[in-house]
Amino acid sequence: MRGHGMTPIGAERRVWAAPLPLTAAAISAGLIALIVAGLGTGIGQGGAISDPGPITRWGLPAARYTHHLAMATTVAAAILATVAIPFRTGPRNRQDRQAGQEHPLYTRTMQIAMAASVVWTIAAIAVLVLTFSSLAGLPVSTDQGFSEGFFDYTLNIATGQAWLTIVLIAGLCATLLAAVRQPAGVGFLAVLGLSAIVPMAMVGHSASGDDHTAAVNSLGLHLLGVVVWVGGLMVLALLAPQIAHTARNLSARDQGGPEILETLLRRYSVLAGLALVTVAASGVINADLRVSGLDQLLGTDYGRMLAVKTAATLALAGIGFAHRRWIIPRVLSSSRLLWQLIIVELVLMSTVIGISAVLGRTPPPVPQDLPPDATPARILTGYDLPPEPELSNFFTLWRPDWLWIAIVLFLGIWYIRAVLQVRSRGISWPIMRAVSWLLGLAVLLWVTSGGPAVYGMVTFSGHMIQHMTLTMVAPIFLVMGSPVTLAMRALPVRRDGTRGPREWILWLVHSTWSKIITHPIVAAVNFAGSILLFYYTPIFGLSLEFHLGHILMTVHFLLTGYIFALVLIGRDPLPARPPHFARVIILLATMVFHAFFAVALMSTEQLIQPDWFGNMGHGWFPAIEDQHRGTELMWGLGEVPAVVMGVIVCIQWAKDDRRETKRLDREAERTGDAELEAYNEMFEQMSEKGPVPRS
């Protein structure tokens, strides 16, 4: 009967819930791990030169531990409320859905998010203050010297600025979570909370690592996985009593009735699986940068704590596999075992978080400072100079950017799985679309981790190859893959009042924001105008100097190019699509703009970003000569793909005309040319009446 949405009243509906005191005890296990790790590494002992006092020595790791758990709980609660928990109770009939009350699980999840966000804000403030106390070697006090130093630290020092940003994000989330109730708004707050990962990654050990890009990106991915994985489990444990109450009291006709526990677990299991892979892979990458060998792994405090974290992560992966393989399919009859395993997971997870809080205070074995004989290129970019640029080097030199590698792998695996799912249901999918999508991802991987990424930081010409490939070449292949159309055919439809990936994609496609950015004029102005804004303002310099600026530059150029190509040659659904002749005019206008911009840039003798490209010290060629070469590359790499898009537009125009002609012919055959006959009859009647007399 459960297959038809009906569950008989009886033993199957008695869902055992883990009591909240047991959950609290599991969470507090991390504090015990923190104390043990702190005693083992000696962080509780005072320094020989300056001692901030025991409050800072022990309070800072405790505050970081609380901060990490509270942040993870806040963000995960917002994510689950957005994609996994019904907003309202009541019938599943769409017409009657708005009549239901707010779902009790949704209400409780929002309460958890609000409470956790308040704790997150307080903990972030504590970390900000105690971090300054630790770095300055001053005990926390209200003295004028401490206050003046603290304000200078928060306004002028990178670490203070980062933690002040986190405090502001946490406070904003806490404020808005008290007012926002709709899933769309809660989803925005989930994204806002996740943005706190960026400053956290920037000020970890990775910020000054030898391979800065790999270290920061891998740490950011690691934090993302931890927030989703740990936070989701925390929210499920805190929701346990409400889940049991809901399963007992809501009828099977309601959204989220007796089967709500199984539904929640399956959806969390998908998120947890992705998070586990992300945490494991990024952890290995980051550990490789911090620890150079087995002797440092087993012979240093940092390495031993890292080994414990690894063992705990493997144990958590095993429990997660048991959940998905054996427990979830029999959740109603095994609910006690399920929650017992979740409590064990919480113990392990909180232990790992506690160790991580101490690990963040322990210097890694591999030195993180620049060598005293660092070259100008090493000081500016964080890397030594590559060989003199040659064509072959652009394809043989690689510097892995793990953020984009993760994105490319995820999108590639998802696309292949979606194609297989669609074909398994007997729905055809053109193989050339899949080939185009995978080629686009390969180009994206090359331009972010290959030669263009290596030379893009040291020469203007290398940067221009990276820029134009991101905005003109990769988007053409990606757009021709029609990923949104594939998603609509492959993703399941949610019928329980929640919004899954398919529902959010549809919402985004038909949103007002989508109507604005996909308007042909807006897309063209954004595509062309951003070049002027980027190169003639300090934005270009920020993208070179700061890692976050470089990531935002890559995202911006990729998205503007994708939207522009989508409007001109895409087949995915849009709020409105311009006629073919308008597309040709827009394309010609952008080509002319590119030509004028290239000519203007080639005719100038003023070096763009002289403090960067003029001080690189490579000695290969004059920087202004390289700038002229880069401008020529911009012209060529911009015009050739534009011509290709023009050809595609003309081909699509001809195909659509033929399709429309065939449709009209079929309509004429079906109606016996009724429309043409009526048209001719109108002219006959007009001729019989004679000419209209002039006044």
N, C-alpha and C positions, 0 to 999 in steps of 0.2 A: 504493500500500500504506500510505502514511502516514495516509491518511484513516481507516484501520481500526486505527490505533494501532501499526502495524508499520513499521519502517524497515529496509531492507536494509543489511547490513553492507557498508561500502565507503566511497566518497568522501563520500557525503552525511553520514555520521556523523562526519567529521573536522572538529570545531569548533575553529577557531583561537582562541587566547586571548591577550589583551593581557598581556604580562609585567608583573609588579608593579613593577620598576624604572621602566618607562615610565609607569605610573600615578603613581608617586611623583614623577617629574619633572613630570608635568602638574599635580599638586597644588602643587608648589613654585613654579609660575609665578605664583601669587598673591603670594608673598613678593616677587618681583621687581616686580610691579605696586605693591605696598605701598611699597617703597623709592622707586620713581619718583614715585608720588603724594605721598609724604612730602617728598621733596626739592622737588617743585614747589610745595607749599603752605607749606613752611617749618616743618613741625612739628619738624624736627630741630634747629632753632635755639633757643637759650636765651631765656627771657623777660627783659624789662628789669627787672621788679620782683622776681619770685621765679622760681627755676629749680629744678625737681625733679631735674635731671640727665639725662644721655643715656640712662641705663638706663630711666627712666620715659618719656622722650620717644619712644624707639623701641620700648621693651618693651611699652608699653600697646597700640598698634595691632597689634603682632605677637601679643600675648596674645589680643586680641579676634578676630583672624583665626583663630588656632588654636581658640579657644573656639567660634566659629560653625561651623567645619567639623566639629569633634568632636561638638558637640551635634547637628548635622544628621545625621551618620553614625549616632550612637547611636539617635536616634528613628526614622530611616528603616529601620534594620536591624530594630528591633522591629516596625515596621509591616509590613514585607515578611515577616518570620517569622510574623506573625499572619494575614495575608490572602493571601499569594502563594506561599509555599513549603510543600511537604508536610512534615508532622511526622514521618512514618514512611515507610519503603520497604515493599516487599512488594506483594502482589496488590491490585488495586483492589476486589476483593470486600469488602464491608463486614464480613462475618463473619470474614474472615481478616486484617483491617487491623491489629488490635492485636498480631498476631504479628510484624510487621516491626520492624526496628531503627530507631533515629532516623536520619532522612534525612541524608546527608552535607552537603547544602546547608544544611539547617536547623542542623546543628552548626556549620558554618563561619560562618553568619550570626550565630549567637549569640556565637561567639568574636569576631567583628568588633564586635558591640554592646558586649561586655564591655570590650575593649581601648579602644574609642572613649570609653566612659563614664569610664574612668580618666583618659584625656587630658582629657576635658571637665571633670572635677572639678579637676584640677591647673590647667588654664587659667582656670577660673572663680575659683579662689583668687588666681591671679596678677592677673587683671583687678581683683578686689576691692582688693588691696593697692596696685596701681599707680594705680588711679583715685583712691584717697585721696591718694597721693603727688602726683598731678597737681593735684588740687583744692587741696590744702594748700600746694603749692609747696615740699614738703620731699623731699629725696632719701630713698630707701628705706634704713632703718638699723634697728639694734636699740636705739637710744637710748630712754630712758624717755618723752621728750616725743613721739616718733613713735608709740610703743606706746599711750600714753594717748589721743592724738588719734585713732588708728586705731580703738580700741575705742569711743570716743564716736561716731565716724563710722558704724560698723556698727550701733550700737544706737539712735541718735537721728536720723540724717540719712536722708532718703528714698532717696537713691541707694545709700548703704551698706546699708540694710535690703534693698533690692531685690537687690543682688548677693550679699548673704549668703543670701537665699532661694534664689537660683540655685545657689549652692554646695551648700546642703543638698539641693536636688532632685537635682543631679548626683551627689552622694555617695550618696544613697539609691538612685538608679538603678544605680550601680556595684555597690553591695552586693547588691541584690536580683537583678540580672542573673546573678550568680554562683550563685544558688540556684534560681531559677525556670526551669522548662523547658516547662511546658504552654503551649499557645498562648493560653489565656484569661488566664493570669498575665502573659505577655509583652505581650498587648494592654493590660492595665492599666498596665504600665510604659511603654508607648508614650504613653498618655494622660498619665501622670505627667510624662514628659519634655516633652511638648508644653505642659504647664502653665507651664514656665519662660519661655514666650513672654510671659506676662502681665507679670511684673516687668520684662522687657526692654523691652516697649512703654511701660511707665510711666516709664522713666528716660531715654528717648531725647530728641531735640530736641522730640518731640511733647508731652512732659509739660508744657511751659510754652507751648505754641503758642496762637495766637489763637483757633482753633477746636479746643478741647481734645478734644471727643468725636470729631470727624472725624479729627483727627490721631492720637490714640491707637488708635482702632479700625482705621484704614487701615494704620498701622504694624504692628499685631498681625496683620492679615490678610496683610500683606507678608511678615512673618517666617514665618508658617505656610506660605505657598507656597514660600518659599525652603528651609525645612527639608525639606519633602517632596520637592521637585524636586532640589535639590543633593544632599541626603543620599541619596536613592534612587539617583542616578547614581553617587555615591561607592561605595555598597555593591555595585552591579552591577560596577563596575570591579574592586573588591577581590575579588569572587567569581569573576572571569573564569577563573582556572586551575581552580577547583573545578567550575565549570559545564562546562568542556571535559572534565574527568576524569569527571564524572557522565554526560555524554552518551555517552562512549565505553564506560563499564563497566556501567551499569545497563541491564537488558534492557527491551524495550518493554512488557513485562508489569508492570514496576515503576511505582509512582507517581513521576512526575518522571524518566522515562527519557530517551530521545534528544530528545524534544520539549520538554524543560524550558527551554531557552533561549528558544524562541519563546513559550512560556507566560509566562515571567517578563517578557519584553519587552512583551507585550501588556498584562499587568496593570500594569506600571510605566507604560506609555504612557498609560493612563487616568488614573492619579494625576498624572503629569507634565502632562497636558493641563489638568486642573483647576487644578493649581498654577500653570501658566503664565498662565492667565487671571487668577487671583487676584493674582499678582505684578504683572502688567502694569497691571491696573485700579487696585490699591491704590497702586502706584508713581506713577501719574499723579496720583491724588488727593493723595498726600503731597507730591509735587513742587510741585503748585499752591499748597499751603499754605506751602512753604518759599521758593519763587521766584516773584516777582510779574510777571516779564516776560522777553522775549527778551534784553534787555540784561543782566539778572542771570544768565541762563542761560549766555551766552557771555562775559560780562565779569567773572565772579567765579570763584575757585577751586572753590567749592561747585557752581556751575552747570556748569562744564566737566566736573567729575568725574561729575555727574549725567548729562550728555550722553553720556559714555563708557559709563556703566552702561546707558543706554537702548539705545545701538547694540549693545552686547554681548548684551542681552536679545533684541533683534530677530534677531540672528544665531543665538542658541540656539533661538529659535522656528522659524527656517528649518530648522535641522538636525533638530529634533524632528519637523517635518512630513515631512522626507525619510525619517526612520526609519519613521514610521507608514505612509507611502504606498508606499514602494518597498523598504525594507530588510527589515522584519519579515516580509512575505509570502514572501521568498526568503532567510530568515535562514541556513539551512544551507549554501546555496551562496554566500552573501555575508558570512560571519562575519568575514573579515578586514576588509572595508570597514566593517562594523558597529562593530567595536572601534576602528578608526581614527577614525571619527566620534565615538565616545564619548570617546576621548582628547582630541580637539579640543574637545568640549563641556567636559571637565574643565578644560582650559586656560582657556577663556573664563569658566567659572563661578568658578574659583579667582581669576582676575583680578578679577572683579566683587566677590568677597568681600574681596579685598585692598583694593580701592578703597573699599569700604564701611567697612572698619575705619578708614581715614584720614578718610572723610567724617564718621564719628561724632565725630571730634576737630575738625572744621572748623565754625565758626559759620555758619548759613545767612544769606543776604542779608536776609530779612525778619526784623525784630526779634521776639524771642520773649517779651519782658518785658511786664508790665502797664503801661499808660500811667499817668503820675503823677496824672491826674485821674480815675482809675477810680471808677465808682459802687459803692455797696455791693453791688448785684446782680452787677456785673462781678467784684468781688473774691470773692464767695461762689460764683457759678456759672460764672464764666469767660465770661459773655455779658452784653451789655447788656439792659436790660429790654425785653420785647416791648410792643406796644400794650396798652391796657387790654382785658381779656378780653371778647369778645363772641362770640356763637354762630358768626358767619361766620369769625372769626379761627381757630377750631379746625379749619377746613377749608382755609384759605388760607395759613396760616403753616406753613412746613416748615423743619426743620433736619435734614439727612440724617445718619442713623446708619448708617454704612457696614457695620458688623458685621451688623445685622439686614437691611439691604438685600441683602447677599450671601446670607444665610440664606434670605430670601424668594425671591430669584431662583433659587437652587439648587433649593429644594423645588418651586417652580412649574414650572421646566423639567423636572425629573425626573418630576413627576407627569404632565405632558402627554406626555412621551416614553413613559412606562410605559403610559398609556392607549392610545396609538397602537400600541405593540407588542402589547398584549393583543388589541386589535381586529383587528390584521393577522393574528392566528392564529385568527380566527373566534370569539373569546370575547367575549361582550357585557359591557359595563361601563356602568352607569347614568350618563347624562349629568348628572343632578342631583348625584351624588356629586362629580364633577369641578367643577361650579359651586360647590358648598358648600366644597370645599377651597380653590379660588381666592379665594372671598369671605373665608374665614378668613385667608388670607395677606394679602389687601388690608387687612383690619382690623388685622392685626399690623403691617404696614408703616405704617399711619396712626398707630397708637398709639405707635410707637417713633420715628417721624421727623416726624410731623405736629404739630398743635396740642396734643394731650395731652402730648407730650414737651417742647414749648416751655414750656407753662404749668405742667407738673408739677414743674418745678424752682423756681418762684417763688411758687406758691400751693398751699394744701392742697387746695382744690377741684379744681384741675387735676391734682394728683397722684392724687386719688381717682378721677377719670375714667380716668386711665391704669391704675390698679390694677384697678378693677372690669372694665374692658374686656379687660385681659389675662387675668383669671382667670375671667370669666363669659361674655363674648361671643365672643371669638376661638376658644376651645376648642370651643364647640358646633359651629361650622362646620367646624373641622378634624377633629373626631371623626367627624362625619357623612360626611366624605370617605373614610373607611376606608382609610387609607394602607397599613397593614400587610397587609390582604387583597390590595390591588393589588400590593404588593411581592412577595407570595408567588406571584402569577400571572405577574408580568413578569420577575422576576430569574431568571437561569439557575441550575441545580443544579450544584454542583461535584462531580465524581466522581474527583478526583485526590488526595484526602486533605487538601485545604486547606479553609479556611472563608472563603467569600465573604460578601457582604452578606446573602444569603438565609439562609445557615447561622447567621450571628451574630444575625440577627433572631429566628430560631427558638430559638436558645440563650437569648436574652434573655427571650423570651415565656415559656419554660418554666423559667426559673431560679427559685431560692428567693427572690431579691430581688424578682422580679416578683410572686411569690405573696404576699409581704408587703405591698408598696406598693399592690397592686390589691385587697387585701382590703377589702370595703366599709366596715368600721368604721375601718380605718387610713386609707383614702382620705378619708372624711368628717372624721375628727379632724384630719388633716393640712390639709385644705381650710379648715376653720373655725378650728382652733386656731392656725394660723400667723398669722391676723389679730391675735389677742391678743399673740402672741409678738413680732410685728413692731412694733406701735404702742406697746406698753407696755414696751419694752426699748430700749437704745441702738442696736439694729439699724437702726431707721428713720433715725436721724441719720447712721449710717455710709453708708447707701445714698444720702443726699443729699450728703454731703461728699466721698465717694470714688467715682471712676469705676468701679472694680471692684465696689464695693458696689452701685452702681446696676445694673450688668450682672447680678450675682447675684440682685438683687431681681426683675428682669424675668424671668430664667430660672425662678426659683422659682415666681412667681405663674402663669406660663404653664404650667409642668409640673403644678403641683398642680391647676389648673383643668382641664387636659387629662385627667389621670388620673381626677379626679372625674367628668367628663362621660363618659369612656370606660366607667367602671363602670356608670353609670346608663343611657346611651343608645347606647353604642358597639356596633358590629357586628364589630369586629376581634376576633381570638381572644384569650382570657384564660385563665389557669390555672383560674379558677372565676368564675362569674357569679352574683350573687344573684338570687333570684326577684323577679318584678315587684312583689309587694306590699312586699317589703323595700326595694326601690328607692324606692317612694313614701314609705315611712316615713323613710328616710334624707334624702330631699329635703325633706320637711316639717320635719324636725328642724333641718336647716341653715338653712332659711328663718326659723324661730323664733329661732335663734341670731343671725342677721344682724339681725333686728328688735330684739332685746334689746341687742345691741352698739351699734346706731345710736341707740337711745333713751338709753343710758347716755352715749354720746359727745356727744349733743346737749344733755344736761342739765348738762354740766360747763362751767365758765368758765375752766378751766385750759388754756392754750395748749400744744399738742403741738409739740415742737421750737421753743421760743421763740427760741433763738439763731439759728435759720435764718429761719423765716417772720416773726418779729418784727423782724428787722433788714434785711429786703429793701428797704425804703425806697421802695416803689412809690406809696404814698399813695392807692390806689384805694378801699380800704375797710379797716375794722379787721380785723386778722388773726383775731381770735376769731369775728367774723361770717363770715369766709370759711371758718373751720373748721366752723361749724354748717352752712353751705351745702354744704360737701364731705361732711358726714355724711349730709345729705339725699340727695345724689347717690349716695352709697354704698348707701343703703337702696333707692333706686329702681333703680339699675343692677344691684343684686344680686337683687331680688325679681322683676323682669320676666323676665330670662333664666331664673330658677328656675321660674317659671310655664310658660315655653316648654318647658323640659326636662320638667316634669310632664306637659304635654300629649303630648310625644313618647313618654314612658314609657307613658302610657295607650294611645296608638295602637299602639305595639309590643306591648303586653300583649294588646290585642284581636286584632291580626294573628296573634300566636303562638297564641292560643286557637283561632282559626279554623283555623290550620294544623294544630294538634294534633287538632281535631275531625275534619277531613278525613282525617288519617292514621288515626285510629281507625275512621272509616267505611270506608276502603279495607281496613283490616285485617279488619273484620267481614265485608265482602263476600268477601274472599279465603278466610277460614276458616269462613264460614257462621255467624257469631256464636258460635264455639266457646267463647270465654271467658264470654259471657253465659249460654250453655247450661250450662256447668259450674257457674257461680255459682248458677243457679236449681236445678240438680240437687242441689247441696249443701243448700239450704234444704228441698227436698222430703224428702231423707233425714233431716234433722233433725226434720221434722214427723212422719214415720212412726215415729220412735223415741219420740215423745211428750215431754212436759215432763220436765226433769231433776228428780228428787225432792230435796226439801230435807232436809238432815241435822238 
